[in-house]
């Protein structure tokens, strides 16, 4: 399954891509969504840190939250991310 997420700018896209990509241990780095405020999503990470990501609008936040939920629940895993300007294409299986 693939999903394109539009971020506020290229910096936010790079940040999102680096935070959600699964590293060598195949455990997702994102462990939860802490808060959603308008076009901002705050995620918790495996290392107990929290990160804010600004997406284009509230509908992108809702779309991302729906898509990433199965990864957080470990039903799916991220296999690839690609960044093109402010767009992040996420592939999960």
MDTraj code that builds the backbone (N, CA, C; nanometers):
import mdtraj as md
import numpy as np

residues = "UNK UNK UNK UNK UNK UNK UNK UNK UNK UNK UNK UNK UNK UNK UNK UNK UNK UNK UNK UNK UNK UNK UNK UNK UNK UNK UNK UNK UNK UNK UNK UNK UNK UNK UNK UNK UNK UNK UNK UNK UNK UNK UNK UNK UNK UNK UNK UNK UNK UNK UNK UNK UNK UNK UNK UNK UNK UNK UNK UNK UNK UNK UNK UNK UNK UNK UNK UNK UNK UNK UNK UNK UNK UNK UNK UNK UNK UNK UNK UNK UNK UNK UNK UNK UNK UNK UNK UNK UNK UNK UNK UNK UNK".split()
xyz = np.array([
    [0.0839, -0.1172, 0.0000],
    [0.0000, 0.0000, 0.0000],
    [0.0886, 0.1237, 0.0000],
    [0.0529, 0.2184, -0.0821],
    [0.1283, 0.3432, -0.0913],
    [0.0379, 0.4602, -0.0570],
    [0.1004, 0.5620, -0.0011],
    [0.0273, 0.6840, 0.0336],
    [0.1193, 0.8022, 0.0137],
    [0.0680, 0.9075, -0.0490],
    [0.1436, 1.0312, -0.0628],
    [0.0913, 1.1308, 0.0395],
    [0.1824, 1.1853, 0.1169],
    [0.1491, 1.2821, 0.2204],
    [0.2131, 1.4150, 0.1835],
    [0.1326, 1.5205, 0.1808],
    [0.1845, 1.6528, 0.1470],
    [0.2163, 1.7298, 0.2750],
    [0.3420, 1.7657, 0.2883],
    [0.3882, 1.8405, 0.4041],
    [0.3844, 1.9902, 0.3746],
    [0.4071, 2.0697, 0.4777],
    [0.4058, 2.2149, 0.4612],
    [0.5181, 2.2627, 0.3684],
    [0.6350, 2.1984, 0.3793],
    [0.7478, 2.2347, 0.2937],
    [0.8439, 2.1162, 0.2843],
    [0.9513, 2.1336, 0.2109],
    [1.0470, 2.0253, 0.1891],
    [1.1171, 1.9826, 0.3187],
    [1.1453, 2.0783, 0.4066],
    [1.2087, 2.0458, 0.5350],
    [1.1204, 1.9501, 0.6154],
    [0.9916, 1.9802, 0.6235],
    [0.8990, 1.8946, 0.6985],
    [0.8875, 1.7568, 0.6330],
    [0.8932, 1.7514, 0.5016],
    [0.8879, 1.6228, 0.4300],
    [1.0103, 1.5376, 0.4639],
    [1.1273, 1.5994, 0.4628],
    [1.2500, 1.5264, 0.4974],
    [1.2437, 1.4763, 0.6421],
    [1.1920, 1.5610, 0.7307],
    [1.1804, 1.5231, 0.8716],
    [1.0847, 1.4048, 0.8882],
    [0.9691, 1.4120, 0.8237],
    [0.8717, 1.3027, 0.8314],
    [0.9320, 1.1730, 0.7793],
    [0.9958, 1.1795, 0.6649],
    [1.0560, 1.0607, 0.6052],
    [1.1592, 0.9973, 0.6978],
    [1.2430, 1.0786, 0.7577],
    [1.3476, 1.0238, 0.8452],
    [1.2900, 0.9672, 0.9746],
    [1.1786, 1.0206, 1.0208],
    [1.1199, 0.9723, 1.1459],
    [1.0410, 0.8432, 1.1293],
    [0.9797, 0.8228, 1.0143],
    [0.8948, 0.7034, 1.0008],
    [0.9655, 0.5858, 0.9368],
    [1.0783, 0.6100, 0.8725],
    [1.1453, 0.4994, 0.8054],
    [1.1953, 0.3976, 0.9064],
    [1.1715, 0.2702, 0.8795],
    [1.2120, 0.1622, 0.9694],
    [1.3600, 0.1329, 0.9485],
    [1.4316, 0.1350, 1.0557],
    [1.5761, 0.1125, 1.0492],
    [1.6068, -0.0376, 1.0435],
    [1.7299, -0.0730, 1.0661],
    [1.7762, -0.2117, 1.0506],
    [1.7045, -0.3121, 1.1400],
    [1.6647, -0.2721, 1.2596],
    [1.6003, -0.3682, 1.3500],
    [1.4545, -0.3950, 1.3140],
    [1.4052, -0.3286, 1.2100],
    [1.2702, -0.3453, 1.1567],
    [1.1596, -0.3087, 1.2550],
    [1.1943, -0.2411, 1.3613],
    [1.0953, -0.1887, 1.4548],
    [1.0609, -0.0466, 1.4121],
    [0.9340, -0.0112, 1.4100],
    [0.9004, 0.1260, 1.3716],
    [0.9526, 0.2252, 1.4745],
    [1.0058, 0.3379, 1.4271],
    [1.0561, 0.4419, 1.5159],
    [0.9399, 0.5186, 1.5775],
    [0.8303, 0.5321, 1.5037],
    [0.7109, 0.5994, 1.5540],
    [0.6328, 0.5004, 1.6396],
    [0.6026, 0.5409, 1.7626],
    [0.5289, 0.4521, 1.8524],
    [0.3879, 0.5016, 1.8827],
    [0.3564, 0.6237, 1.8409],
    [0.2222, 0.6745, 1.8652],
    [0.2044, 0.8165, 1.8168],
    [0.0783, 0.8565, 1.8122],
    [0.0444, 0.9948, 1.7805],
    [-0.0027, 1.0571, 1.9107],
    [0.0703, 1.1579, 1.9561],
    [0.0401, 1.2217, 2.0836],
    [-0.0692, 1.3269, 2.0721],
    [-0.0656, 1.4025, 1.9634],
    [-0.1584, 1.5144, 1.9503],
    [-0.1737, 1.5533, 1.8037],
    [-0.2902, 1.6019, 1.7711],
    [-0.3163, 1.6591, 1.6392],
    [-0.3733, 1.7980, 1.6633],
    [-0.3061, 1.8998, 1.6077],
    [-0.3508, 2.0383, 1.6222],
    [-0.3518, 2.1002, 1.4828],
    [-0.4722, 2.1170, 1.4286],
    [-0.4886, 2.1711, 1.2935],
    [-0.4049, 2.0913, 1.1931],
    [-0.3004, 2.1531, 1.1348],
    [-0.2181, 2.0833, 1.0347],
    [-0.0898, 2.0259, 1.0950],
    [-0.0832, 2.0174, 1.2264],
    [0.0355, 1.9666, 1.2948],
    [0.0049, 1.8325, 1.3613],
    [0.0952, 1.7385, 1.3448],
    [0.0832, 1.6098, 1.4133],
    [0.2090, 1.5939, 1.5000],
    [0.1866, 1.5548, 1.6248],
    [0.2979, 1.5326, 1.7165],
    [0.3051, 1.3832, 1.7425],
    [0.4199, 1.3256, 1.7079],
    [0.4371, 1.1814, 1.7207],
    [0.5356, 1.1497, 1.8316],
    [0.5148, 1.0344, 1.8938],
    [0.6118, 0.9858, 1.9910],
    [0.7007, 0.8842, 1.9211],
    [0.8251, 0.8804, 1.9650],
    [0.9224, 0.7926, 1.9022],
    [0.9685, 0.6851, 1.9990],
    [1.0321, 0.5850, 1.9439],
    [1.0813, 0.4704, 2.0204],
    [1.1757, 0.5126, 2.1333],
    [1.2508, 0.6207, 2.1113],
    [1.3456, 0.6678, 2.2125],
    [1.2805, 0.7603, 2.3155],
    [1.1473, 0.7614, 2.3192],
    [1.0669, 0.8400, 2.4137],
    [1.0651, 0.9896, 2.3827],
    [1.1159, 1.0305, 2.2670],
    [1.1115, 1.1710, 2.2276],
    [0.9795, 1.1991, 2.1556],
    [0.9486, 1.3262, 2.1394],
    [0.8291, 1.3686, 2.0668],
    [0.8731, 1.4634, 1.9553],
    [0.8062, 1.4533, 1.8418],
    [0.8429, 1.5336, 1.7254],
    [0.7178, 1.5917, 1.6605],
    [0.7273, 1.7163, 1.6228],
    [0.6178, 1.7859, 1.5561],
    [0.6445, 1.7879, 1.4059],
    [0.5413, 1.7580, 1.3291],
    [0.5513, 1.7616, 1.1836],
    [0.4343, 1.8436, 1.1306],
    [0.4657, 1.9398, 1.0449],
    [0.3625, 2.0239, 0.9858],
    [0.3279, 1.9720, 0.8469],
    [0.2005, 1.9374, 0.8296],
    [0.1528, 1.8903, 0.7010],
    [0.0766, 2.0032, 0.6317],
    [0.0376, 1.9820, 0.5076],
    [-0.0252, 2.0883, 0.4279],
    [-0.1525, 2.1414, 0.4925],
    [-0.2392, 2.0497, 0.5386],
    [-0.3645, 2.0917, 0.6004],
    [-0.4173, 1.9799, 0.6907],
    [-0.5291, 2.0065, 0.7519],
    [-0.5868, 1.9113, 0.8469],
    [-0.6243, 1.7781, 0.7814],
    [-0.6688, 1.7819, 0.6568],
    [-0.7056, 1.6570, 0.5890],
    [-0.5825, 1.5690, 0.5663],
    [-0.4656, 1.6288, 0.5423],
    [-0.3420, 1.5504, 0.5290],
    [-0.3051, 1.4863, 0.6628],
    [-0.3268, 1.5578, 0.7714],
    [-0.2995, 1.5026, 0.9043],
    [-0.3882, 1.3819, 0.9301],
    [-0.5154, 1.3939, 0.8990],
    [-0.6092, 1.2825, 0.9187],
    [-0.5711, 1.1630, 0.8310],
    [-0.5342, 1.1903, 0.7076],
    [-0.4942, 1.0851, 0.6153],
    [-0.3684, 1.0134, 0.6649],
    [-0.2694, 1.0907, 0.7095],
    [-0.1459, 1.0320, 0.7629],
    [-0.1746, 0.9491, 0.8876],
    [-0.2551, 1.0019, 0.9792],
    [-0.2866, 0.9308, 1.1033],
    [-0.3550, 0.7974, 1.0741],
    [-0.4487, 0.7974, 0.9802],
    [-0.5166, 0.6728, 0.9423],
    [-0.4187, 0.5727, 0.8819],
    [-0.3315, 0.6212, 0.7949],
    [-0.2371, 0.5337, 0.7256],
    [-0.1332, 0.4751, 0.8208],
    [-0.0831, 0.5558, 0.9135],
    [0.0268, 0.5119, 1.0000],
    [-0.0220, 0.4289, 1.1194],
    [-0.1516, 0.4327, 1.1490],
    [-0.2038, 0.3619, 1.2659],
    [-0.1727, 0.2118, 1.2622],
    [-0.1857, 0.1482, 1.1475],
    [-0.1585, 0.0038, 1.1397],
    [-0.0097, -0.0256, 1.1593],
    [0.0761, 0.0706, 1.1281],
    [0.2197, 0.0542, 1.1526],
    [0.2464, 0.0639, 1.3024],
    [0.1825, 0.1604, 1.3672],
    [0.1966, 0.1762, 1.5124],
    [0.1486, 0.0503, 1.5840],
    [0.0401, -0.0080, 1.5336],
    [-0.0155, -0.1303, 1.5930],
    [0.0601, -0.2553, 1.5497],
    [0.1620, -0.2388, 1.4668],
    [0.2479, -0.3463, 1.4166],
    [0.1740, -0.4480, 1.3301],
    [0.0665, -0.4042, 1.2648],
    [-0.0057, -0.4887, 1.1699],
    [0.0599, -0.4795, 1.0318],
    [0.1209, -0.3650, 1.0042],
    [0.1951, -0.3421, 0.8811],
    [0.3305, -0.2850, 0.9170],
    [0.4199, -0.2798, 0.8156],
    [0.5492, -0.2162, 0.8389],
    [0.5850, -0.1307, 0.7182],
    [0.6573, -0.0243, 0.7456],
    [0.7028, 0.0650, 0.6399],
    [0.8177, -0.0035, 0.5672],
    [0.8087, -0.0092, 0.4360],
    [0.9156, -0.0716, 0.3586],
    [0.9968, 0.0294, 0.2795],
    [0.9368, 0.1472, 0.2542],
    [1.0076, 0.2455, 0.1735],
    [0.9463, 0.3831, 0.1940],
    [1.0324, 0.4841, 0.1906],
    [0.9852, 0.6222, 0.1855],
    [1.0623, 0.6939, 0.0758],
    [0.9955, 0.7846, 0.0091],
    [1.0594, 0.8657, -0.0945],
    [1.0092, 1.0086, -0.0797],
    [1.0998, 1.1040, -0.0946],
    [1.0647, 1.2451, -0.0808],
    [1.0838, 1.3150, -0.2149],
    [0.9815, 1.3886, -0.2565],
    [0.9904, 1.4720, -0.3752],
    [0.9350, 1.6084, -0.3370],
    [1.0246, 1.7021, -0.3160],
    [0.9885, 1.8358, -0.2675],
    [0.9136, 1.8234, -0.1352],
    [0.7866, 1.8666, -0.1292],
    [0.7127, 1.8616, -0.0023],
    [0.6248, 1.7364, 0.0100],
    [0.6407, 1.6409, -0.0794],
    [0.5594, 1.5188, -0.0782],
    [0.6432, 1.4005, -0.0326],
    [0.5858, 1.3238, 0.0615],
    [0.6493, 1.2000, 0.1070],
    [0.5628, 1.0848, 0.0604],
    [0.6220, 0.9923, -0.0146],
    [0.5493, 0.8725, -0.0554],
    [0.5936, 0.7603, 0.0378],
    [0.4961, 0.7034, 0.1079],
    [0.5209, 0.5990, 0.2067],
    [0.4648, 0.4685, 0.1540],
    [0.5450, 0.3635, 0.1597],
    [0.4998, 0.2301, 0.1188],
    [0.5016, 0.1403, 0.2418],
    [0.3915, 0.0703, 0.2628],
    [0.3853, -0.0248, 0.3751],
    [0.3340, -0.1584, 0.3238],
    [0.3696, -0.2630, 0.3964],
    [0.3184, -0.3974, 0.3635],
    [0.2725, -0.4666, 0.4890],
])
top = md.Topology()
chain = top.add_chain()
for i, resn in enumerate(residues, 1):
    res = top.add_residue(resn, chain, resSeq=i)
    for name in ("N", "CA", "C"):
        top.add_atom(name, md.element.get_by_symbol(name[0]), res)
traj = md.Trajectory(xyz[None], top)
